[in-house]
Amino acid sequence: MARADTAAMKGTKGRHRSRFATALALACFAGCAAGPRTYTPESLQQAARDGDAIAQYMLALAIDNGEFGTRDASAAASWYERAALQGHLAAQNNLGLMHCTGDGVPLSYEQALRWFSTAAEHDYAKAQSNLGVLYLYGRGTAQDLPRARQLFTAAARQGDARAQTLIGSMLYEGVGGPIDHAAAAPWYEQASAQGIASAQHRFGLMLLRGDGVARDDARGAQLLTAAAEKGIPAAQHDLALCYARGQGVPQDRAKADAWLDRAAASGLPLAVERQRAVASVAAPAR
């Protein structure tokens, strides 16, 4: 997978961000049929050495996040693999991600495919989404766009926001199947509700245009605002147009100019061109 392609996988490890402290215990709830397990850093390492898959996964996360000092990707991958070989789904997914980037392990899309597939077979949403990306770009396997659609849909139905955005985009643009804006709309809407900026931008535009969904200017402008405030240049440009036209928001030339300036500052060509056009009209005649 090329570096540009890995952007689709950002944020997919779902790492636990709790920090270890000397006097604090670390609790693991996932996969514990008998209830939560509580570890100290020392007992966690011992349990991992004794072969406990959950402890191995938690130890891998801690090392991966640098919670024992300097991050050691190779050691983290080793513990992920031990847990993965025992069937720990999150460990399988994280190990697949490390193989996608060569982080602590050899770069190997084939190994990534192996681990994502193993976890995806057990309906692990993050792995389904990651596996879908491999099929989308043809990394480690032949490109298979219909299969990517299936995997994104499966993960999206479990609430995976990134998968909701990706299947929305495939439906909207007709990638791997027919164009279907009406079918794309609810996926974008769900991803928007989870704060995905690109989905907020797309669904906001759909609402403003009545594209595959009933037109709602006010809600469309609200979503554009949310995406623009997250730094999406295209959303900033489109929000500027809303203020210039008074669509979904009160007409406000100053706010239109301010959002256009922010979009242009990011280098968005359309915003730069529009900014120049506005400046030329505003310039005094010579």
C-alpha positions in Angstrom: 0.0 0.0 0.0 1.5 3.3 -1.0 1.9 6.0 1.7 -1.1 7.9 0.2 -3.2 4.8 0.5 -2.4 4.4 4.2 -4.4 7.6 5.0 -7.5 5.5 4.7 -6.3 3.4 7.6 -5.5 6.2 10.0 -6.9 5.8 13.5 -7.8 2.1 13.0 -5.8 0.5 15.7 -8.2 1.7 18.3 -5.4 1.7 20.9 -6.2 2.1 24.5 -4.8 5.4 25.7 -4.8 4.8 29.5 -1.4 5.5 31.0 0.4 3.3 33.5 1.4 4.8 36.8 3.5 3.1 39.5 0.7 2.9 42.0 -2.2 2.4 39.6 -3.6 -0.9 38.3 -4.6 -1.5 34.7 -8.0 -3.0 34.2 -8.9 -5.1 31.2 -12.6 -5.7 30.4 -12.5 -7.0 26.9 -13.0 -10.7 26.5 -13.1 -11.5 30.2 -16.0 -13.8 30.6 -15.5 -14.0 34.4 -15.5 -10.2 34.8 -12.7 -7.6 34.6 -9.1 -8.5 35.3 -6.9 -6.1 37.2 -3.2 -5.9 36.6 -0.3 -4.0 37.9 2.4 -3.4 35.3 4.5 -6.2 36.9 1.6 -8.7 37.0 0.6 -7.8 33.5 4.1 -8.7 32.2 4.1 -11.9 34.2 0.6 -12.9 32.9 1.8 -12.2 29.3 4.9 -14.4 29.8 2.6 -17.1 31.2 0.6 -17.1 27.9 -2.5 -15.1 28.8 -3.7 -13.7 25.4 -5.5 -10.7 26.9 -2.4 -9.8 29.0 -0.3 -10.2 25.9 -2.5 -7.8 24.0 -2.6 -5.3 26.8 1.2 -5.5 27.1 1.6 -5.0 23.4 -0.6 -1.9 23.6 1.4 -0.5 26.5 4.7 -1.0 24.6 3.1 0.3 21.4 2.1 3.5 23.2 5.4 4.0 24.9 3.9 3.5 28.4 7.0 1.7 29.7 9.4 4.3 28.3 10.6 4.6 24.8 8.2 3.0 22.3 9.5 -0.3 20.9 7.5 -1.3 17.8 9.3 -4.6 17.4 8.6 -5.7 20.9 5.0 -4.5 20.6 4.6 -6.5 17.4 6.0 -9.6 19.0 3.4 -9.5 21.8 0.6 -8.7 19.4 1.6 -11.8 17.4 1.6 -14.0 20.5 -1.9 -12.8 21.3 -3.0 -13.0 17.6 -1.9 -16.6 17.4 -4.2 -17.4 20.3 -7.2 -15.8 18.4 -7.2 -12.3 20.0 -9.1 -10.3 17.3 -7.8 -6.8 18.2 -4.3 -8.1 18.3 -4.7 -9.7 14.8 -6.0 -6.3 13.5 -3.2 -4.3 15.1 -0.6 -6.7 13.8 -2.1 -6.4 10.3 -1.7 -2.6 10.6 1.9 -2.9 11.5 2.6 -5.1 8.5 0.9 -2.4 6.3 3.5 0.2 7.3 6.5 -2.0 8.2 6.2 -0.8 11.8 8.3 -3.2 13.9 7.8 -6.0 11.4 8.6 -6.4 7.7 6.3 -4.5 5.3 4.0 -7.1 3.9 0.5 -6.6 2.6 0.2 -10.3 2.3 0.7 -10.7 6.0 -1.6 -7.8 6.6 -4.2 -9.5 4.5 -3.8 -12.7 6.5 -4.4 -11.1 9.8 -7.2 -8.8 8.8 -8.9 -11.7 7.1 -8.6 -13.8 10.2 -10.2 -11.2 12.4 -12.8 -10.2 9.8 -14.0 -13.7 9.6 -15.1 -13.3 13.2 -16.9 -10.0 12.4 -14.3 -7.7 14.0 -15.4 -4.4 12.5 -12.0 -2.6 12.4 -10.5 -5.6 10.6 -13.3 -5.7 8.1 -12.8 -2.0 7.4 -9.0 -2.5 7.0 -9.4 -5.5 4.8 -11.8 -3.5 2.7 -9.0 -0.9 2.2 -6.7 -3.7 0.9 -9.3 -4.8 -1.6 -10.1 -1.3 -2.5 -6.5 -0.5 -3.5 -5.4 -4.0 -4.5 -2.7 -4.4 -1.9 -1.6 -7.9 -1.0 -4.4 -9.2 -3.3 -6.1 -8.5 -6.5 -8.3 -5.3 -6.5 -11.8 -6.4 -5.8 -14.2 -3.4 -5.5 -17.4 -5.3 -4.9 -15.6 -7.2 -2.1 -14.5 -3.9 -0.6 -18.1 -2.7 -0.7 -19.2 -5.8 1.2 -16.6 -5.5 3.9 -17.2 -1.7 4.4 -20.9 -2.4 4.6 -20.4 -5.2 7.2 -18.2 -2.9 9.3 -20.5 0.1 8.8 -23.5 -1.9 10.1 -21.5 -2.4 13.4 -21.1 1.4 13.7 -17.6 1.8 12.4 -17.5 5.4 11.3 -14.6 5.1 8.9 -16.3 2.3 7.1 -19.6 4.3 7.0 -17.7 7.1 5.3 -16.0 4.7 2.8 -19.1 2.8 1.8 -20.9 6.1 1.5 -18.2 7.4 -0.9 -18.3 4.2 -3.0 -22.1 4.4 -3.3 -22.0 8.1 -4.0 -19.3 7.9 -6.7 -20.3 4.5 -8.2 -17.0 2.7 -7.2 -17.4 -1.0 -7.4 -21.1 -0.8 -8.3 -23.8 1.6 -9.5 -24.1 5.2 -8.3 -26.7 5.5 -5.6 -26.8 8.8 -3.8 -29.9 7.9 -1.8 -28.2 4.8 -0.4 -25.0 6.8 0.3 -26.9 9.4 2.4 -27.7 7.4 5.5 -24.1 6.2 5.8 -22.8 9.7 5.5 -25.4 10.8 8.0 -24.3 8.1 10.5 -20.6 8.9 10.1 -21.4 12.6 10.4 -23.1 12.0 13.8 -19.8 10.4 14.9 -17.9 13.5 14.0 -16.2 12.4 10.8 -15.3 15.7 9.1 -15.3 14.4 5.5 -18.7 12.8 6.0 -20.0 16.0 7.5 -18.8 17.9 4.5 -20.3 15.5 2.0 -23.6 15.1 3.7 -23.9 18.8 4.3 -23.5 19.4 0.6 -26.2 16.8 -0.1 -28.6 18.5 2.2 -27.9 21.9 0.7 -28.5 20.5 -2.8 -31.3 18.0 -2.0 -29.0 15.4 -3.5 -30.3 11.9 -2.5 -32.0 13.4 0.6 -34.6 16.0 1.3 -33.2 19.5 1.1 -32.4 21.1 4.4 -30.3 24.3 4.1 -30.0 25.0 7.8 -28.8 21.5 8.7 -26.5 21.4 5.7 -24.9 24.7 6.7 -24.5 23.3 10.3 -22.6 20.3 9.0 -20.4 22.4 6.8 -19.6 24.5 9.8 -18.6 21.4 11.8 -16.4 20.2 9.0 -14.9 23.7 8.4 -14.1 24.1 12.0 -12.2 20.8 11.9 -10.0 22.3 9.2 -11.4 20.8 6.0 -10.5 23.4 3.3 -13.2 22.4 0.9 -15.8 22.7 3.7 -14.4 26.1 4.5 -14.8 27.2 0.9 -18.3 25.8 0.6 -19.3 27.5 3.9 -18.0 30.8 2.6 -20.4 30.4 -0.3 -23.3 29.7 2.1 -22.6 33.0 3.9 -22.2 34.9 0.6 -25.5 33.6 -0.6 -27.4 33.5 2.7 -28.1 29.8 2.2 -28.8 28.0 5.5 -27.2 31.0 7.4 -27.9 34.7 7.4 -26.0 36.4 4.6 -22.8 37.8 6.0 -20.1 39.1 3.7 -17.5 39.4 6.4 -17.9 35.7 7.5 -17.9 34.7 3.8 -14.6 36.4 3.3 -13.1 35.0 6.6 -13.9 31.4 5.6 -12.7 31.9 2.1 -9.4 33.3 3.5 -9.0 30.2 5.6 -9.6 27.9 2.7 -7.2 29.9 0.5 -4.5 29.9 3.2 -4.5 26.1 3.0 -3.8 26.3 -0.7 -7.2 25.0 -2.0 -7.0 26.1 -5.7 -10.7 26.9 -6.0 -10.5 29.1 -2.9 -7.4 30.9 -4.1 -9.0 31.5 -7.5 -12.2 32.8 -5.9 -10.2 35.0 -3.5 -8.3 36.6 -6.4 -11.6 37.2 -8.3 -13.1 38.9 -5.2 -10.0 41.0 -4.8 -10.0 42.1 -8.4 -13.7 43.2 -8.2 -13.1 45.1 -5.0 -10.0 46.8 -6.3 -10.4 50.5 -7.1 -10.4 51.5 -10.8 -7.2 53.2 -12.0 
